[in-house]
Amino acid sequence: MPFGRTQVRVVMALLLVGILPLISAVVLANEVVRRVSQTAFQPEFGEQLDRSLELYAELVKALKSSMRSEGALMAVDAPTREAVAEEDPEAATEALRRLLDEHPTVQTLVVEDEDGNAWLQIDRDRVLDEAKQRTFSVRSPLDEGRYRLVSTFAVDRTRLDEMDRAQQFVQGWKSFASRSRSEWIVRPYLSAFAALFGVTVLFAVAMGVLLVRPVIRRLRLLAEATRPVAEGDLSVRVPAEGRDEIADLARAFNDMLEQLGRSRARVEFLRRMGEWQNMARRLAHEIKNPLTPIQLAVEECHGRYDGGDEKFRRLLGTTHDIVVEEVASLRRLVGEFAEFARLPQADLRDGDLREFFREQQPRLSRELPDHVELRWDIGEVSLPVAHDKTMFYRVILNLLENAHQAAPGAGEIAVTAQREDDAVIVVVDDAGPGIEPDLAPVVFDPYVTSKQDGTGLGLTIVKKIIIDHGGSIEASESPLGGARFRIELPVVGSSASEAARAVS
């Protein structure tokens, strides 16, 4: 997936945050290494090492010069030269042994011819200790060049070994100072920081992608959810996982859609209520006018008949009773239509719904039969709600009567009230048969009822009053087995409560 602008910005920010301190560290560390290396590889160090090596070299040179002089001195020994010239092995051996005694540092004396072949060799009796001594051979001419005297000296090797080590150290130090300094310090240092730089870049990019991609994905879901909302679909919801700002935004978005859905449902319900009220007003007017003439005409016919046909008199009496009864029923229906058409706006005043229930409990209990068990659970917490006492009493009474009438034999009704955040929840449960599945979607619509003598206006009026209070009402299945009506009202001071108060 290609990077979006937000991802690029976050990655660049992480790169800057990670790279700028690293670059500063590289500059400072490079300066430290440079100064330390300059201190460690000053030219004076090399000069002092060269002087020390020169002292060793002069010492060895003097030692070798002394051995050469001593070898030349032995080569000019007269008896030795005469014996070698006469090629007398015994005399030459005697002369060489004398020279060994006179020169204690000599280990071996060899007389060799001009081809390098040994003519005579004399060794000292003591064995050479190679661990502590080293040999040095000096060739001096004898007998006018036909023979040479090879003098092998045994010298203490301590100084010579020290000179060799010093020479190796000086050569290694000079090689390090001139060539290996960059390989052993600068190049590894730069390589380490280059690797650290690369790892930082990769880590910043990876972290940027890992951190931003979920945010971008959630923002993209929000952006995609706005399209169907713009087309009018308020059922869209976005995931709201987590506790960050994006989750808060998603929850706020879902709450907004839920509020918009409720507002749309309220507006639609109020619009239909207006239409139903207009229709009820016309029906009440059209039905009410002919009722009185009809009833008067039947009563006049019934009163004026004085014939002797008993059968017709009974028929006329039955007709009279039926017409009077049905006219009364129609008058009651017209009255309910008229009341529904004249339904007033709620006059909302601040109050405590808990105190309202405590005051109305005796009165509401008297409205129900004695065998009905009415249970209250309103708690001890204040329930501040702006409400119209008269109209809200009508809501609760209507719900209680519906619960009793839906199941006359059931004797248990429960009313609970509690506060949840910025809302007060009132629930009415009954143990009746519940709401029929086909009536559940339209249970609050006018003229929808399961009672034979009902007009279907009770729950419609209840919902209208609840909407006027800025709340909502829902119907569902009750834990008692019957129906549950759940009312949600905004607390005093909330935006929904202020909006409802402004309309009332």
C-alpha positions as CSV (number, residue, x, y, z in Angstrom):
1,M,0.0,0.0,0.0
2,P,1.6,3.4,-1.0
3,F,2.3,5.8,1.8
4,G,-0.1,8.6,2.4
5,R,0.8,12.1,3.2
6,T,0.2,11.6,6.9
7,Q,2.4,8.5,6.9
8,V,5.2,10.3,5.1
9,R,5.0,13.2,7.6
10,V,5.2,10.9,10.6
11,V,8.0,8.9,9.1
12,M,10.0,12.1,8.3
13,A,9.4,13.3,11.8
14,L,10.7,10.0,13.3
15,L,13.6,10.2,11.0
16,L,14.5,13.7,12.1
17,V,14.0,12.8,15.7
18,G,16.3,9.8,15.3
19,I,18.8,11.1,12.9
20,L,19.5,14.6,14.2
21,P,20.8,13.4,17.6
22,L,22.8,10.7,15.8
23,I,24.4,13.2,13.5
24,S,25.3,15.4,16.4
25,A,26.7,12.3,18.2
26,V,28.8,11.4,15.1
27,V,30.2,14.9,14.9
28,L,31.1,15.0,18.6
29,A,32.5,11.5,18.6
30,N,34.5,12.2,15.5
31,E,36.1,15.3,17.1
32,V,36.8,13.2,20.2
33,V,38.5,10.5,18.2
34,R,40.5,13.0,16.2
35,R,41.8,14.7,19.3
36,V,42.5,11.4,21.1
37,S,44.3,10.0,18.0
38,Q,46.3,13.2,17.6
39,T,47.3,13.0,21.3
40,A,48.3,9.3,20.9
41,F,50.2,9.7,17.6
42,Q,52.2,12.9,18.2
43,P,55.4,13.2,16.1
44,E,57.5,13.5,19.3
45,F,56.6,9.9,20.2
46,G,58.1,8.6,16.9
47,E,61.2,10.7,17.3
48,Q,61.8,9.5,20.8
49,L,61.3,5.9,19.7
50,D,63.8,6.4,16.8
51,R,66.4,7.8,19.3
52,S,65.9,4.8,21.6
53,L,66.4,2.5,18.6
54,E,69.5,4.4,17.5
55,L,71.0,3.9,21.0
56,Y,70.4,0.2,20.7
57,A,71.9,0.1,17.2
58,E,75.0,2.1,18.3
59,L,75.5,-0.3,21.2
60,V,75.2,-3.4,18.9
61,K,77.5,-1.6,16.3
62,A,80.1,-1.0,19.0
63,L,79.9,-4.6,20.1
64,K,80.3,-5.9,16.6
65,S,83.2,-3.5,16.0
66,S,84.9,-4.7,19.2
67,M,84.5,-8.3,18.0
68,R,85.9,-7.5,14.6
69,S,88.9,-5.8,16.2
70,E,89.4,-8.8,18.5
71,G,89.2,-11.2,15.5
72,A,91.7,-9.1,13.5
73,L,94.0,-9.1,16.5
74,M,94.0,-12.8,16.7
75,A,94.6,-13.1,13.0
76,V,97.9,-11.2,13.3
77,D,99.2,-13.5,16.0
78,A,102.7,-14.5,14.7
79,P,102.8,-18.1,15.9
80,T,99.4,-18.8,14.5
81,R,100.3,-17.3,11.1
82,E,103.6,-19.3,11.0
83,A,101.9,-22.5,11.8
84,V,99.2,-22.0,9.3
85,A,101.7,-20.9,6.7
86,E,103.7,-24.0,7.2
87,E,100.5,-26.0,7.3
88,D,101.5,-27.6,10.6
89,P,98.3,-28.9,12.2
90,E,99.9,-29.6,15.7
91,A,101.5,-26.2,15.9
92,A,98.4,-24.5,14.6
93,T,96.2,-26.4,17.1
94,E,98.5,-25.3,19.9
95,A,98.4,-21.7,18.8
96,L,94.6,-21.7,18.5
97,R,94.1,-23.2,22.0
98,R,96.3,-20.4,23.3
99,L,94.1,-17.8,21.6
100,L,91.0,-19.4,23.1
101,D,92.5,-19.1,26.5
102,E,93.5,-15.5,25.9
103,H,90.1,-14.5,24.5
104,P,87.3,-15.8,26.8
105,T,84.4,-14.5,24.6
106,V,85.5,-16.7,21.7
107,Q,83.6,-19.9,21.4
108,T,85.1,-21.4,18.2
109,L,88.2,-20.8,16.0
110,V,88.2,-22.2,12.5
111,V,90.9,-22.0,9.9
112,E,89.3,-22.3,6.4
113,D,90.9,-22.1,3.0
114,E,89.9,-19.7,0.2
115,D,87.1,-22.1,-0.9
116,G,85.5,-22.0,2.5
117,N,86.6,-25.5,3.6
118,A,87.6,-25.9,7.2
119,W,91.3,-26.9,7.5
120,L,91.4,-26.8,11.3
121,Q,88.7,-26.1,14.0
122,I,89.1,-25.7,17.7
123,D,86.1,-25.5,20.0
124,R,85.9,-24.4,23.6
125,D,85.0,-27.1,26.1
126,R,81.9,-25.3,27.5
127,V,78.6,-25.8,25.7
128,L,76.9,-22.7,24.2
129,D,73.7,-21.7,26.0
130,E,71.5,-20.6,23.1
131,A,68.8,-19.4,25.5
132,K,71.2,-16.7,26.9
133,Q,73.8,-16.3,24.2
134,R,74.1,-15.6,20.6
135,T,77.0,-16.2,18.2
136,F,78.8,-13.7,16.0
137,S,81.4,-14.8,13.4
138,V,84.3,-12.6,12.3
139,R,86.5,-13.6,9.3
140,S,90.0,-12.3,9.2
141,P,92.7,-13.1,6.6
142,L,95.7,-15.4,7.3
143,D,98.8,-16.2,5.2
144,E,98.4,-13.6,2.5
145,G,94.8,-14.6,1.7
146,R,95.2,-18.4,1.3
147,Y,93.5,-19.0,4.7
148,R,91.1,-17.1,6.9
149,L,90.6,-17.2,10.6
150,V,86.9,-17.5,11.5
151,S,86.3,-16.3,15.0
152,T,82.9,-17.2,16.5
153,F,82.1,-15.1,19.6
154,A,79.5,-15.9,22.2
155,V,77.8,-12.7,23.4
156,D,74.9,-12.1,25.8
157,R,71.7,-12.0,23.8
158,T,69.7,-9.9,26.2
159,R,70.6,-6.6,24.6
160,L,70.4,-8.0,21.1
161,D,66.9,-9.3,21.7
162,E,65.9,-6.0,23.3
163,M,67.1,-4.2,20.2
164,D,65.1,-6.6,17.9
165,R,61.9,-6.1,20.0
166,A,62.4,-2.4,20.0
167,Q,63.0,-2.4,16.3
168,Q,59.8,-4.4,15.7
169,F,57.8,-2.2,18.0
170,V,59.1,1.0,16.3
171,Q,58.3,-0.4,12.9
172,G,54.8,-1.6,14.0
173,W,54.1,1.8,15.6
174,K,55.2,3.7,12.5
175,S,53.1,1.4,10.4
176,F,50.1,1.9,12.6
177,A,50.6,5.7,12.8
178,S,51.0,6.0,9.0
179,R,48.6,3.5,7.6
180,S,46.7,1.4,10.1
181,R,45.4,4.3,12.1
182,S,42.6,4.8,9.6
183,E,41.9,1.1,9.4
184,W,41.9,0.4,13.1
185,I,40.2,3.5,14.4
186,V,38.7,5.8,11.8
187,R,37.3,3.2,9.4
188,P,35.7,0.9,12.1
189,Y,34.4,4.0,13.8
190,L,32.8,5.3,10.6
191,S,31.5,1.9,9.7
192,A,29.9,1.4,13.1
193,F,28.2,4.8,12.9
194,A,27.2,4.2,9.3
195,A,25.6,0.9,10.3
196,L,23.9,2.6,13.3
197,F,22.7,5.3,10.9
198,G,21.2,2.8,8.5
199,V,19.6,0.8,11.4
200,T,18.2,4.1,12.7
201,V,16.7,5.0,9.3
202,L,15.2,1.5,8.9
203,F,13.9,1.5,12.5
204,A,12.4,4.9,12.1
205,V,10.7,4.0,8.8
206,A,9.4,0.7,10.3
207,M,8.2,2.3,13.5
208,G,6.6,5.1,11.5
209,V,4.7,2.6,9.3
210,L,3.7,0.4,12.2
211,L,2.5,3.3,14.3
212,V,0.8,5.3,11.6
213,R,-0.8,2.6,9.5
214,P,-3.4,1.5,12.1
215,V,-4.2,5.2,12.6
216,I,-4.5,5.8,8.9
217,R,-6.6,2.7,8.6
218,R,-9.0,3.8,11.3
219,L,-9.1,7.3,9.8
220,R,-9.8,5.8,6.4
221,L,-12.7,3.8,7.9
222,L,-14.1,7.0,9.4
223,A,-13.7,8.8,6.0
224,E,-15.4,5.9,4.2
225,A,-18.2,5.9,6.8
226,T,-19.0,9.5,6.0
227,R,-20.0,8.7,2.4
228,P,-23.1,6.6,3.2
229,V,-23.9,9.1,6.0
230,A,-23.9,11.9,3.4
231,E,-26.3,9.8,1.3
232,G,-28.7,9.5,4.3
233,D,-27.7,6.1,5.8
234,L,-27.4,6.6,9.5
235,S,-27.0,2.9,10.4
236,V,-23.2,3.0,9.6
237,R,-20.9,2.4,12.6
238,V,-17.1,2.3,12.8
239,P,-15.0,0.2,15.1
240,A,-14.0,2.1,18.3
241,E,-11.3,-0.1,19.8
242,G,-8.6,1.4,22.1
243,R,-8.4,4.4,24.3
244,D,-6.6,6.9,22.1
245,E,-8.0,10.0,20.4
246,I,-8.9,8.1,17.3
247,A,-11.1,5.7,19.4
248,D,-12.6,8.8,21.1
249,L,-13.3,10.2,17.6
250,A,-14.9,7.0,16.5
251,R,-17.1,6.8,19.5
252,A,-18.1,10.4,19.1
253,F,-18.8,9.7,15.4
254,N,-21.0,6.7,16.4
255,D,-22.7,8.7,19.1
256,M,-23.3,11.5,16.6
257,L,-24.9,9.0,14.2
258,E,-27.0,7.5,16.9
259,Q,-28.2,10.9,18.0
260,L,-28.8,11.9,14.4
261,G,-30.8,8.6,14.0
262,R,-32.8,9.4,17.1
263,S,-33.3,12.9,15.9
264,R,-34.4,11.8,12.5
265,A,-36.8,9.2,14.1
266,R,-38.2,11.9,16.4
267,V,-38.7,14.3,13.5
268,E,-40.3,11.6,11.4
269,F,-42.5,10.5,14.4
270,L,-43.5,14.1,15.1
271,R,-44.2,14.7,11.4
272,R,-46.5,11.6,11.3
273,M,-48.0,12.6,14.6
274,G,-49.0,15.9,13.1
275,E,-50.6,14.1,10.2
276,W,-52.3,11.7,12.5
277,Q,-53.5,14.5,14.7
278,N,-54.9,16.3,11.7
279,M,-56.7,13.1,10.6
280,A,-58.0,12.5,14.1
281,R,-59.3,16.1,14.2
282,R,-61.1,15.6,10.9
283,L,-62.4,12.2,11.9
284,A,-63.7,13.5,15.2
285,H,-65.4,16.4,13.5
286,E,-66.9,14.2,10.8
287,I,-68.0,11.4,13.2
288,K,-69.3,13.6,16.0
289,N,-71.8,15.6,13.9
290,P,-74.1,12.8,12.7
291,L,-74.0,10.9,16.0
292,T,-76.7,13.0,17.8
293,P,-79.2,13.0,14.9
294,I,-78.8,9.3,14.5
295,Q,-79.4,8.7,18.2
296,L,-82.3,11.1,18.3
297,A,-83.9,9.6,15.2
298,V,-83.8,6.0,16.7
299,E,-85.1,7.2,20.0
300,E,-87.9,9.0,18.4
301,C,-88.9,6.0,16.3
302,H,-88.7,3.8,19.4
303,G,-90.8,6.2,21.4
304,R,-93.5,6.9,18.9
305,Y,-94.3,3.4,17.8
306,D,-97.6,2.4,19.4
307,G,-98.6,-0.5,17.2
308,G,-99.7,-3.9,18.4
309,D,-97.0,-5.9,16.6
310,E,-95.0,-7.2,19.6
311,K,-92.4,-8.8,17.4
312,F,-91.6,-5.5,15.7
313,R,-91.6,-3.7,19.1
314,R,-88.9,-6.1,20.3
315,L,-86.9,-5.6,17.1
316,L,-87.3,-1.8,17.5
317,G,-86.1,-2.0,21.1
318,T,-83.1,-4.1,20.2
319,T,-82.2,-1.7,17.5
320,H,-82.6,1.2,19.9
321,D,-80.3,-0.4,22.4
322,I,-77.7,-1.3,19.8
323,V,-77.7,2.2,18.3
324,V,-77.4,3.9,21.7
325,E,-74.5,1.6,22.7
326,E,-72.6,2.0,19.5
327,V,-73.2,5.8,19.5
328,A,-71.8,5.9,23.0
329,S,-68.8,3.9,21.8
330,L,-68.3,6.2,18.9
331,R,-68.6,9.2,21.2
332,R,-65.9,7.7,23.4
333,L,-63.7,7.1,20.3
334,V,-64.4,10.6,19.1
335,G,-63.4,11.9,22.5
336,E,-60.1,10.1,22.3
337,F,-59.5,11.3,18.8
338,A,-60.2,14.8,19.9
339,E,-57.9,14.5,23.0
340,F,-55.2,13.1,20.7
341,A,-55.6,15.9,18.3
342,R,-55.4,18.5,21.1
343,L,-52.4,16.9,22.9
344,P,-50.6,19.8,24.5
345,Q,-46.8,20.6,24.5
346,A,-45.1,19.5,27.7
347,D,-44.3,22.3,30.2
348,L,-40.8,21.2,31.4
349,R,-39.7,22.2,34.9
350,D,-36.6,21.0,36.8
351,G,-37.4,18.4,39.3
352,D,-36.3,15.1,41.0
353,L,-37.9,12.1,39.3
354,R,-37.2,10.0,42.4
355,E,-39.3,12.4,44.5
356,F,-41.9,12.4,41.8
357,F,-42.2,8.6,42.0
358,R,-42.3,8.7,45.8
359,E,-45.2,11.1,45.7
360,Q,-47.1,9.3,43.0
361,Q,-46.7,5.7,44.3
362,P,-49.9,5.7,46.4
363,R,-52.0,7.3,43.6
364,L,-50.6,5.0,40.9
365,S,-51.2,1.9,43.2
366,R,-54.9,2.9,43.6
367,E,-55.3,3.0,39.8
368,L,-54.6,-0.8,39.6
369,P,-56.5,-3.8,41.0
370,D,-55.6,-5.1,44.4
371,H,-54.3,-8.4,43.1
372,V,-51.6,-6.6,41.0
373,E,-48.2,-6.6,42.8
374,L,-46.5,-3.3,41.9
375,R,-42.8,-3.2,42.9
376,W,-40.7,-0.1,42.9
377,D,-36.9,0.2,42.8
378,I,-36.0,3.9,42.5
379,G,-32.9,3.8,44.7
380,E,-31.6,6.6,46.9
381,V,-29.8,8.7,44.3
382,S,-31.3,11.9,43.0
383,L,-32.7,11.8,39.5
384,P,-32.7,15.4,38.2
385,V,-34.9,15.6,35.1
386,A,-36.8,18.5,33.6
387,H,-40.4,17.1,33.3
388,D,-44.0,17.9,33.2
389,K,-45.5,16.2,36.2
390,T,-49.0,15.9,34.8
391,M,-48.0,14.5,31.4
392,F,-45.3,12.2,32.9
393,Y,-47.8,10.8,35.3
394,R,-50.0,10.0,32.3
395,V,-47.0,8.2,30.7
396,I,-46.4,6.0,33.8
397,L,-50.2,5.3,34.3
398,N,-50.6,4.4,30.7
399,L,-47.7,1.9,30.8
400,L,-49.0,0.4,34.0
401,E,-52.6,0.0,32.7
402,N,-51.3,-1.5,29.5
403,A,-49.2,-4.0,31.5
404,H,-52.3,-4.9,33.6
405,Q,-54.7,-5.1,30.6
406,A,-52.3,-7.1,28.5
407,A,-52.5,-9.9,31.1
408,P,-55.3,-9.5,33.6
409,G,-54.3,-12.7,35.4
410,A,-50.7,-11.7,35.9
411,G,-50.1,-9.9,39.1
412,E,-46.5,-8.6,38.9
413,I,-45.3,-5.3,37.5
414,A,-41.9,-3.8,38.3
415,V,-40.8,-0.1,37.9
416,T,-37.1,0.7,38.2
417,A,-35.3,4.0,37.9
418,Q,-31.6,4.8,37.9
419,R,-29.1,7.2,36.6
420,E,-26.6,6.3,33.9
421,D,-24.1,9.0,33.0
422,D,-26.1,11.9,31.6
423,A,-29.4,10.1,31.4
424,V,-32.1,8.7,33.7
425,I,-33.4,5.3,32.8
426,V,-36.9,4.3,33.8
427,V,-38.0,0.7,33.0
428,V,-41.5,-0.9,33.3
429,D,-41.6,-4.7,33.3
430,D,-44.6,-6.9,33.3
431,A,-45.2,-10.7,33.5
432,G,-47.7,-10.7,30.6
433,P,-47.6,-12.4,27.2
434,G,-45.3,-9.7,25.8
435,I,-45.5,-7.9,22.5
436,E,-46.4,-9.9,19.4
437,P,-43.5,-10.1,16.9
438,D,-45.6,-8.6,14.0
439,L,-46.5,-5.6,16.2
440,A,-43.1,-4.9,17.7
441,P,-41.9,-2.6,14.8
442,V,-45.1,-0.5,14.9
443,V,-46.1,-0.7,18.5
444,F,-45.9,3.1,19.0
445,D,-47.8,3.9,15.8
446,P,-51.4,5.2,16.2
447,Y,-54.3,2.8,15.9
448,V,-52.0,-0.2,16.5
449,T,-53.4,-2.4,19.3
450,S,-53.9,-5.9,20.3
451,K,-56.9,-5.1,22.6
452,Q,-60.4,-5.5,21.2
453,D,-61.8,-2.2,22.6
454,G,-58.5,-0.2,22.2
455,T,-57.9,2.7,19.9
456,G,-54.1,2.2,19.7
457,L,-53.4,5.8,20.8
458,G,-52.0,5.1,24.3
459,L,-48.5,4.2,23.4
460,T,-48.4,6.9,20.7
461,I,-49.3,9.5,23.2
462,V,-46.6,8.1,25.6
463,K,-43.9,8.3,22.9
464,K,-45.0,11.8,22.0
465,I,-44.7,13.0,25.6
466,I,-41.3,11.3,26.0
467,I,-40.0,13.0,22.9
468,D,-41.3,16.3,24.2
469,H,-39.1,15.6,27.3
470,G,-36.1,15.1,25.0
471,G,-36.0,11.4,25.7
472,S,-36.6,8.1,23.9
473,I,-38.6,4.9,24.6
474,E,-38.0,1.4,23.4
475,A,-40.0,-1.8,23.7
476,S,-38.4,-5.2,24.2
477,E,-38.8,-8.5,26.0
478,S,-38.9,-8.4,29.8
479,P,-37.0,-10.7,32.2
480,L,-40.3,-11.3,33.9
481,G,-41.5,-12.9,30.6
482,G,-43.7,-10.1,29.4
483,A,-43.0,-6.7,27.8
484,R,-40.4,-4.2,28.9
485,F,-40.6,-0.5,28.1
486,R,-37.4,1.4,28.6
487,I,-37.5,5.2,28.9
488,E,-34.3,7.3,28.6
489,L,-34.5,10.9,29.8
490,P,-31.7,13.5,29.8
491,V,-30.6,14.9,33.1
492,V,-30.9,18.6,33.9
493,G,-28.2,20.6,32.3
494,S,-27.3,18.2,29.5
495,S,-27.5,19.4,25.9
496,A,-30.5,17.2,25.2
497,S,-32.4,18.6,28.2
498,E,-31.7,22.2,27.2
499,A,-32.8,21.5,23.7
500,A,-36.1,20.0,24.9
501,R,-36.6,22.9,27.2
502,A,-36.1,25.3,24.4
503,V,-38.8,23.7,22.3
504,S,-41.4,23.4,25.2
